[in-house]
Amino acid sequence: MPWTLDLCMCIATIGGIISFVFTSVALLPPVVGMAVLFGSCCLALLAGYPLQLVLGGQEWWTCVQARYPMQSVGMTGFIYIPAAWAFGAMLFGATLWNRKLLSDFAFGGGFTTFVLGVLASTVLTQEIHIPVVSTQKIWLPCPAPPEGSWSAWFEEVLNFSELAQSVLRRL
């Protein structure tokens, strides 16, 4: 029963994010829709971890912790807490926009910049404070997939740790 409930909640989360995307494109002014679209894309990055946990269970999480001992710290401190804070701020901003206290441009431009800033700063900060012992791979198969497999390719494509490390080397 708990597994079924977990799976239903993962599907509901992904469905909610998809509904934000459709709403942003179909119903909102372009600059406001852009902010909601960027926010939705950032939230979609988070939806993969709970789904992987549901599908892999405790064995998957134990394996991830063995490969990346600080992953739980990375997920809470550098992923979910900042994301929840940014999402809450956007919802507050949306109430201000809905009451006409923020213009389309102020909401759209301000929150697009804000969401992307939170994403970039947390990704870079995680790589400064806990590199190697945590990861920002969106697809995190465990155990590691065989080289040349679609799963290994997908893991490499969705490896934001390498991107962040490359940016930090250039800075």
N, C-alpha and C positions, 0 to 999 in steps of 0.2 A: 504493500500500500504506500509506504513513504516514497519508494522509487517512482511509482506512477504519479504521485503528487508532484515530486520534483520535476519529472518530465513535463507535466502539464504546465507548471510554472515557467519552465524554460521556454516552452512554446508560446505561452502568453506574453512573456517578455519580448521575444523576437517579434511576435505579432503586433505588440504595442509599438515597437520601434518602426516597423513597416507602416503602421497606421500614421505615425508622425510624418513619415516621408510622403505618403500620399496626400495628407493634409497640407503639408508645406507646399507641394506643387499645385494642388488643385484649388485651395481655398484662400491662401494668404497672399498679401501683396508681395511682389518679388523679393524685395530686400528683407522682409520679415521671414519669408519662406526660406531664404538662403540661410539665415541663422538657425532655423529649425532643422533644415537639411544637414548642415554641418554638425549640429548637436546630435542629430539622429545617427549620423555616420560614426561619431565618436562613441555614442552609446553602443552601437553595433559591435565595436571592437571588444566591448566587455561581455557581450552575450555568449561568446564562445566558451569561456571558462566554465560557467555553470553547466553548460550542455556537455562538455567533456567530462566533468565530474559526475554527472548523472550516468553517462554512458560507461565510464571507466570505474566508477565507484571508489571505494577506499583504496583499492589496489593502485589505481591511477594516481591518487593524491600521494600515497606513500612513495611511489616511484618518482614523482615530481620532486618531492621533498629530498629524496636521496640524491638526485641530480643537481638540484638547486636548493641548498639548505635554508636560504633566506627568502624563498619564494612566498611564504605566508606573510612575511613583513612587507615584501614588495607589493603583493596584491592588496593588502589593507592600506598601508601607508602611502603608497605611490599610485594606486590604481583606483580602488573603490571609494575611499574617503574623498579624494579630490573630485572624482566623478560625481558622487552624490552631492557634494557641495556646489559644483558647477550646475548640476541639474536643478537643484533647489533655487539657486540664484536666477536661472533662466525662467523658472516658473514664477518667481516673484516679479521678474522683469515683464513676463507676459501679462501679469495682472495690471502692472502699470501701463503697459501698451494698450491693453483692452479698455482701460479707463481713460485713455487719451492723455495720460501724463507723460508718455514717451512717444516721440514721433516714430514713423516706420524706420527712418534712417537711424535714429538713436538706438532703437531696439535691435534692428538687423545688423547694423555695423558694429555697434557696441558688443553685442553678445556673440557675434561671429568671431570678433577679435578676442573676446574673453574666453570662449570655449577653446579656440585653437591655442591661446596662450597657456591655459591650464594644461591642455594635453602636452604641448611642447615642453613646458617647464617641468612637469612631473616625469615625463619620459627621460629628459636629460638629467634631472636630479637623481632619479633612481640609478642611472648609470654612473653617476659620480659617487654616490654613497654605498651602493651594494652591487657593484658589477661582478660578473662571473658567478656569484653565489645566488643570483636571481636572474630571471630572464623576462623579456617582454615579447616573447613569441606568442602570437595570437593562437596559432595551432601548436599545441604542445603534446605531441604523442609520447607516451611513455609505456614501455621502453622505447628507445630511439628506433625509428623505422629503418628498414634496410636501404642502403644507398641506391639511388636510381628509382626508387618507388615514388608513386604520386604523393604519398604522405611525406616523404623526405623533401620533395620539391615544394610542397605546400608549406611545410615548416620553414624552409629557407625563404620563401617569398614573403611570408608573414612574420619575419624576424625583425622586429623594431629595435631590438637591442643593438644589432649590427649597425643599423642606420644611425641610432643615437651615438654610438661610439665613434662613428665616422664624422659626425657633426662636431662632437667634442674634440676630436683630434685636429680639426680645422680651426677651431676656436683657440 
